């Protein structure tokens, strides 16, 4: 698993991606899309195959950490990790490595907390987080069409 995490981190950096998922030495998912949508897409595409994998992600807050727990990810690396994200990963016994620890994940303008982080402020259940984040992401996608 440590090798998977190292491999995911290397690929994230080298290929300038936003998300890389590695299992048994093989890249099973990667994305350059920013935000929570790529994690939701990975869960959708991979189903149970994601269980036991390692993830490298550019930005991990509580929302992403809850989705990792929901997916039964074993290890996570983040370029930027929020304190709530770190606490959530540890609470769910996910091995964690990161570069920068920040108080919170902000929205694109940097003026307020990320909307996905707001959704999970009071949520502790990974499955509840998945349902709520998936619903909001679908609504956002619908508005963009």
N, C-alpha and C positions, 0 to 999 in steps of 0.2 A: 504493500500500500504506500509506503514512503516513496518507492520508486515511481509509482503512478503520480503521486503529488508533485514530485520533482519534474517529471516529464510534462505534466500539465502546465506547470509554472514556466518551463523553458519554452514551450510552444506558444503560450500566451504572449510572452515577451518577443520571441523571434518573429512571429507572424502578425504581431500587433492586433490580436483579437481581443474581444471583451469577455469571452467565456470559452473554456476548454474543459471537457470531461474525459478522463482517462480511466480505463478499467483493464486490468491484466496487461498493461503495457500498450494497449491499443486506444487510439482516440476514437471515442464513440459518439462525440458531439462537439461541435465548435461553432462559434458565432462571432460576428463583428458588430452585431446590433447592441446598442447600449441599453441599459435598464433591465428591468425584471422580465421583460417579454421573452428574452432568450432562455432563461431558466424555465419559464412556463412551457416554452416550445420543446425544450429537452425532455421535460417530464411527460409531455404529450407524446412525443416521438418514440421515446425509449421505454416507457412503461417500467416494468420490473427490472429491465436490464441496467437501469441506473443505480440500483441498490448495490452498495459496496464499492462504488466508484470514487474517484478523487476529482475535485473541481478546482480550477484556477479561475478567478473572476477579478475583474478590475475593481469593482466597487461592491462591498458586501455590508449591508445593514441588517437590521432585525428581519425585514421581509425576506431577503435572500436566505438568511440563516435558517428561518423557519421552513422555507421551501427545501433547503438541503436536508433538514431533519425529516421532513415529510418523505423525501426521496430515499432516505436511509443512506445518504452519502457518508463515507467513512473519514474523508479528509478534505480540508478546504484551505486554499491559499487565496489571499486578497492583497491587491496593491493598496487599496484603501479599505479599512475596516472600522466600523463604528463600535463604540463601547457596548451598545445594546446587541450588536451583531456578535461580538466576541462572547458576551455573557450567554447568549442564546446557543451558540455553537458549543461552548463548554458544558452548558446545562444538558445538551442533547448528546454529549460524549462524542463530539466530532473533533478529530485532531485538527488543530488550526495553526496556520503560519501566516504572517502578514508583514507588510512593509511599513505602513502608516496607520496609526490608530487616531481616530478623530472622534469628537464628542457626538456628532450626528451626521447623517447623510442629508444633504440639502437638495432642493429642486434645481432645475437647470439654471435659473437666474441667481441662485445662491442666496436668496433673500428669505427663504422659508424652508421648513423641513420637507423632504421628499414626500409626494402624495402617497406613495406606497408605504412609506414608513408610518405615516399618519394612520393608515388603515389598520396596521398591526400594533399600534401603541399599547392597547390593552389585551392583545391576543397572545396566549401562550401555547395554544394547541396548534401543532403543525398542520393537521388536516383542516382545521377551521381557517387558518391563514391561507392555505392553498385554495379553498373554496372562494373566500372573499377576494383574494388577489386575482384569481382567474376571472371572476365575474367583472371586476373593475377593468381589467386589461381588455376583455372582450368589448366592453362599452366604449373604451378609448379607441379601439380599432374600428368600431362601427362609425364613430364620429369622424374618423380620418378618411373614410371611404368616400 
